[in-house]
Amino acid sequence: MIEEIEEKVNYCLNCKIKPCSQKGCPLNNNIPEFIKAVKEENYEEAYRILSETTVLPGICGKICPHMKQCQGSCVRGIKGKSVSIGDIEAFVFHKAVECGYKLKDVMNIENSDKSSGKKVAIIGGGPSGLTCAAFLAKDGIDVTVYEKYDYLGGLLVHGIPDFRLSKDIVKETVDRILELGIKVEYNKQLGKNLRLIDLEQNYDAVFLSIGANKPSKMGVKGESLIGVYGGNELLEYSNHPDYSGKVVSIIGGGNVAMDCSRTIKRMRCQGG
């Protein structure tokens, strides 16, 4: 792996303008700088640089639409192949795990004296909620996450198949974030056993990160018939019908469509 990564990082030009970061990355990760640290084999520094803007490098390195974002803005891609930014980011997380670099250390949580006395409730423990929780904790805010399931990760767990994102990576990521001192209340669902009005009385702020798992309707005839499913709901609840001897039509060509296609194909269905 090391030789392969060396080839990929040496391909990077370390651009001063940083179009991959400033134009391509929604988080503005300092891509040239963390790649430079990898070139110098300073993996802890690379992890620290990434942790300034993201707490999900092992996940983003695997599943982000790189060619639409950072790699799509890479200068190298104008005349040839883009730098493999996603692979390098995933490698940095791998080295952090292998070498025992802790998120709380690179974010300098233990040495922080920024305790604000503020409390924030976060509803939903998916990628948005976890990211919000981590950066609030970094700023000395007392954070509690309320999650409707008995696990954290949201769509990272139930919306993305194992063959695209290992659940071990998700668990390691979640554990690192919780080490920042974040509290969690499981099996709490807004509107059922959790009321917004109660949270507003006990917290200085409430962050809603409940996800967007209800599929968009196309407004076409027949979409409410038996046997027609929304992709996100199908992946989240794994409520699959018997596909034996059936041909399946997938409407759409994005990541959810591909995940559904590959999942169904693996269930020995003839995908279509």
ZILINDA-V339322 format. One record per pair of residues at least 24 apart in sequence whose C-alpha atoms are under 10 Angstrom apart, sorted by the first residue. I is the first residue (numbers start at 1). J is the second residue. D is the distance in whole Angstrom. If there is no record, write none. Layout:
I_J_D / I_J_D
This chain:
1_91_9 / 2_41_10 / 2_91_9 / 4_87_10 / 4_88_10 / 5_38_9 / 5_39_9 / 5_84_9 / 5_87_8 / 5_88_7 / 5_91_8 / 6_38_8 / 6_39_7 / 6_40_10 / 6_41_9 / 6_88_9 / 7_39_9 / 7_83_10 / 7_84_10 / 8_35_9 / 8_39_9 / 8_82_10 / 8_83_7 / 8_84_6 / 8_85_8 / 8_87_9 / 8_88_7 / 9_34_10 / 9_35_6 / 9_36_7 / 9_37_9 / 9_38_7 / 9_39_6 / 9_40_10 / 9_83_8 / 9_84_8 / 9_85_8 / 9_87_10 / 9_88_7 / 10_35_9 / 10_36_9 / 10_38_9 / 10_39_7 / 10_83_9 / 11_76_8 / 11_81_10 / 11_82_9 / 11_83_6 / 11_84_9 / 12_36_8 / 12_39_10 / 12_74_9 / 12_75_9 / 12_76_8 / 12_82_9 / 12_83_6 / 12_84_9 / 12_85_9 / 13_74_10 / 13_75_8 / 13_76_8 / 13_83_9 / 14_75_10 / 15_74_9 / 15_75_8 / 17_75_10 / 18_70_10 / 18_73_9 / 18_74_8 / 18_75_9 / 19_69_10 / 19_70_8 / 19_71_9 / 19_72_9 / 19_73_6 / 19_74_6 / 19_75_7 / 20_66_10 / 20_69_7 / 20_70_4 / 20_71_6 / 20_72_8 / 20_73_5 / 20_74_5 / 20_75_8 / 20_83_10 / 20_85_9 / 21_69_9 / 21_70_6 / 21_71_10 / 21_73_8 / 21_74_9 / 22_70_9 / 22_73_9 / 23_69_8 / 23_70_8 / 23_72_10 / 23_73_7 / 23_74_9 / 24_66_9 / 24_67_9 / 24_68_8 / 24_69_4 / 24_70_4 / 24_71_7 / 24_72_7 / 24_73_5 / 24_74_8 / 25_64_10 / 25_66_9 / 25_68_9 / 25_69_6 / 25_70_5 / 25_71_9 / 25_72_10 / 25_73_9 / 26_53_10 / 26_69_8 / 26_70_9 / 27_52_10 / 27_53_6 / 27_54_7 / 28_52_10 / 28_53_7 / 28_54_9 / 28_70_9 / 29_53_6 / 29_54_7 / 29_57_10 / 29_70_9 / 31_70_9 / 31_85_8 / 31_88_10 / 31_89_9 / 32_85_9 / 34_88_9 / 34_89_8 / 34_92_9 / 35_85_8 / 35_88_7 / 35_89_8 / 35_92_9 / 37_92_10 / 38_88_8 / 38_89_10 / 38_91_9 / 38_92_8 / 42_92_10 / 43_91_9 / 43_92_6 / 43_93_9 / 43_94_10 / 43_95_7 / 43_96_7 / 43_99_9 / 43_101_9 / 44_92_8 / 44_93_10 / 44_95_8 / 44_96_7 / 44_99_9 / 44_100_9 / 44_101_7 / 44_102_9 / 44_106_8 / 45_92_10 / 45_96_10 / 45_101_10 / 45_106_8 / 46_89_9 / 46_92_7 / 46_93_9 / 46_95_10 / 46_96_9 / 46_106_10 / 47_89_9 / 47_91_10 / 47_92_6 / 47_93_7 / 47_94_10 / 47_95_9 / 47_96_7 / 47_101_8 / 47_102_9 / 47_103_8 / 47_106_7 / 47_107_10 / 48_92_10 / 48_96_10 / 48_101_9 / 48_102_10 / 48_103_8 / 48_105_9 / 48_106_5 / 48_107_7 / 48_108_9 / 49_106_9 / 49_107_9 / 50_89_8 / 50_92_9 / 50_93_9 / 50_106_10 / 51_103_7 / 51_104_10 / 51_106_7 / 51_107_7 / 51_135_10 / 52_106_9 / 52_107_7 / 52_135_9 / 53_131_9 / 53_135_9 / 54_131_7 / 54_134_9 / 54_135_9 / 55_93_10 / 55_103_8 / 55_107_10 / 55_127_9 / 55_130_8 / 55_131_6 / 55_132_10 / 55_134_7 / 55_135_9 / 55_173_8 / 55_174_9 / 55_176_9 / 55_177_7 / 56_89_10 / 56_90_9 / 56_93_9 / 56_127_8 / 56_130_9 / 56_131_8 / 56_169_10 / 56_170_9 / 56_173_7 / 56_174_9 / 56_176_10 / 56_177_9 / 57_86_9 / 57_88_10 / 57_89_6 / 57_90_6 / 57_91_9 / 57_92_8 / 57_93_6 / 57_94_9 / 57_169_10 / 57_173_9 / 58_86_9 / 58_87_9 / 58_88_10 / 58_89_7 / 58_90_5 / 58_91_8 / 58_92_8 / 58_93_5 / 58_94_7 / 58_96_10 / 58_97_10 / 58_165_9 / 58_166_10 / 58_169_7 / 58_170_8 / 58_172_9 / 58_173_7 / 59_86_9 / 59_89_9 / 59_90_7 / 59_93_9 / 59_127_9 / 59_156_8 / 59_165_7 / 59_166_9 / 59_169_7 / 59_170_7 / 59_173_8 / 60_86_7 / 60_87_10 / 60_89_8 / 60_90_7 / 60_165_10 / 61_85_8 / 61_86_4 / 61_87_6 / 61_88_7 / 61_89_5 / 61_90_4 / 61_91_8 / 61_92_9 / 61_93_9 / 62_86_6 / 62_87_7 / 62_88_10 / 62_89_8 / 62_90_6 / 62_91_10 / 62_164_8 / 62_165_7 / 62_166_9 / 62_169_10 / 63_90_10 / 63_156_10 / 63_160_9 / 63_164_7 / 63_165_7 / 63_255_9 / 64_255_10 / 65_254_10 / 65_255_9 / 90_169_10 / 93_169_9 / 93_172_10 / 93_173_9 / 94_169_9 / 97_169_10 / 97_172_8 / 97_173_10 / 97_176_10 / 101_176_10 / 102_176_7 / 102_177_9 / 102_179_9 / 102_180_10 / 103_134_10 / 103_173_9 / 103_175_10 / 103_176_6 / 103_177_7 / 103_178_10 / 103_179_8 / 103_180_8 / 104_134_9 / 104_137_10 / 104_138_8 / 104_176_7 / 104_177_8 / 104_178_9 / 104_179_7 / 104_180_6 / 104_181_9 / 105_180_9 / 107_134_10 / 107_135_9 / 107_138_7 / 107_180_9 / 108_138_8 / 108_180_10 / 109_137_8 / 109_138_6 / 109_139_9 / 109_140_8 / 109_179_10 / 109_180_7 / 109_181_9 / 110_138_9 / 110_180_9 / 110_181_10 / 112_138_8 / 112_139_8 / 112_140_7 / 113_139_9 / 113_140_7 / 114_138_8 / 114_139_6 / 114_140_5 / 114_141_8 / 115_139_7 / 115_140_4 / 115_141_6 / 115_142_8 / 116_140_5 / 116_141_6 / 116_142_8 / 117_141_7 / 117_142_7 / 117_204_10 / 118_142_6 / 118_143_9 / 118_203_8 / 118_204_6 / 118_205_9 / 119_143_6 / 119_144_8 / 119_202_8 / 119_203_5 / 119_204_5 / 119_205_7 / 119_206_9 / 120_144_7 / 120_145_9 / 120_199_9 / 120_200_9 / 120_202_9 / 120_203_5 / 120_204_6 / 120_205_5 / 120_206_6 / 120_207_7 / 121_145_6 / 121_146_7 / 121_183_10 / 121_184_10 / 121_196_10 / 121_199_7 / 121_200_9 / 121_202_9 / 121_203_6 / 121_204_8 / 121_205_6 / 121_206_5 / 121_207_6 / 121_208_9 / 122_146_6 / 122_147_9 / 122_184_9 / 122_199_10 / 122_203_10 / 122_205_9 / 122_206_6 / 122_207_5 / 122_208_6 / 122_209_7 / 122_210_9 / 123_147_6 / 123_148_9 / 123_185_10 / 123_188_9 / 123_189_8 / 123_190_8 / 123_194_9 / 123_196_9 / 123_199_10 / 123_206_7 / 123_207_6 / 123_208_5 / 123_209_6 / 123_210_6 / 123_211_10 / 124_148_7 / 124_149_9 / 124_152_8 / 124_153_9 / 124_154_8 / 124_186_10 / 124_188_9 / 124_189_9 / 124_190_9 / 124_207_9 / 124_208_7 / 124_209_5 / 124_210_5 / 124_211_7 / 125_149_9 / 125_151_8 / 125_152_5 / 125_153_6 / 125_154_6 / 125_155_9 / 125_174_9 / 125_184_9 / 125_185_10 / 125_186_9 / 125_208_10 / 125_209_7 / 125_210_8 / 125_211_9 / 126_151_10 / 126_152_6 / 126_153_4 / 126_154_4 / 126_155_6 / 126_156_7 / 126_157_9 / 126_174_10 / 126_209_7 / 126_210_8 / 126_211_7 / 127_152_9 / 127_153_6 / 127_154_7 / 127_155_8 / 127_156_7 / 127_170_10 / 127_174_9 / 127_209_9 / 127_211_9 / 128_153_9 / 128_154_9 / 128_207_10 / 128_208_9 / 128_209_6 / 128_210_9 / 128_211_8 / 129_153_9 / 129_154_9 / 129_207_8 / 129_208_8 / 129_209_5 / 129_210_8 / 129_211_9 / 130_154_10 / 130_173_10 / 130_174_8 / 130_177_7 / 130_178_9 / 130_182_9 / 130_209_9 / 131_174_10 / 131_177_8 / 132_207_8 / 132_209_9 / 133_177_8 / 133_178_9 / 133_180_9 / 133_181_10 / 133_182_7 / 133_183_9 / 133_207_9 / 134_176_10 / 134_177_6 / 134_178_8 / 134_179_9 / 134_180_7 / 134_181_9 / 134_182_8 / 135_177_10 / 135_180_9 / 136_180_10 / 136_182_9 / 137_177_9 / 137_178_10 / 137_180_7 / 137_181_7 / 137_182_7 / 138_180_8 / 138_181_9 / 140_180_10 / 140_181_10 / 141_181_10 / 141_182_9 / 142_181_8 / 142_182_7 / 142_183_8 / 142_203_9 / 142_204_10 / 143_180_10 / 143_181_8 / 143_182_5 / 143_183_6 / 143_184_9 / 143_203_9 / 143_205_10 / 143_206_10 / 144_181_9 / 144_182_6 / 144_183_5 / 144_184_5 / 144_185_7 / 144_203_10 / 144_206_10 / 145_182_7 / 145_183_6 / 145_184_5 / 145_185_6 / 145_186_8 / 145_188_10 / 145_206_10 / 145_207_9 / 145_209_10 / 146_183_9 / 146_184_6 / 146_185_5 / 146_186_6 / 146_187_8 / 146_188_6 / 146_189_8 / 146_190_9 / 146_194_9 / 146_208_10 / 146_209_10 / 146_210_10 / 147_184_7 / 147_185_6 / 147_186_5 / 147_187_6 / 147_188_5 / 147_189_7 / 147_190_9 / 147_194_10 / 147_209_10 / 147_210_9 / 148_185_9 / 148_186_6 / 148_187_4 / 148_188_4 / 148_189_5 / 148_190_8 / 148_192_10 / 148_193_9 / 148_194_9 / 148_210_9 / 149_185_10 / 149_186_6 / 149_187_5 / 149_188_7 / 149_189_8 / 150_184_10 / 150_185_9 / 150_186_5 / 150_187_6 / 150_188_9 / 151_184_10 / 151_185_10 / 151_186_7 / 151_187_9 / 152_184_9 / 152_186_8 / 154_209_10 / 154_210_9 / 154_211_8 / 154_213_10 / 154_236_9 / 155_211_8 / 155_212_10 / 155_213_8 / 155_232_9 / 155_235_9 / 155_236_7 / 156_236_10 / 157_235_10 / 157_236_8 / 158_232_9 / 158_233_9 / 158_234_10 / 158_235_6 / 158_236_5 / 158_237_7 / 158_238_8 / 159_213_9 / 159_231_9 / 159_232_6 / 159_233_8 / 159_234_9 / 159_235_5 / 159_236_5 / 159_237_9 / 159_238_9 / 159_256_8 / 159_259_9 / 159_260_10 / 160_232_9 / 160_235_7 / 160_236_8 / 160_255_9 / 160_256_8 / 160_259_7 / 160_260_9 / 160_263_10 / 161_235_8 / 161_236_10 / 161_259_7 / 161_260_9 / 161_262_9 / 161_263_7 / 162_263_10 / 163_259_9 / 163_262_9 / 163_263_9 / 164_259_8 / 164_262_10 / 230_256_10 / 230_257_10 / 230_260_10 / 231_256_6 / 231_257_7 / 231_258_10 / 231_259_9 / 231_260_6 / 231_261_10 / 232_256_7 / 232_257_9 / 232_259_10 / 232_260_9 / 234_260_8 / 235_259_8 / 235_260_7 / 235_263_9 / 240_264_9 / 240_267_10 / 242_267_9 / 242_269_9 / 243_267_8 / 243_268_8 / 243_269_6 / 243_270_8 / 243_271_10 / 244_268_7 / 244_269_6 / 244_270_9 / 245_269_7 / 245_270_8 / 246_270_7 / 246_271_9 / 247_271_6 / 247_272_7 / 248_272_5
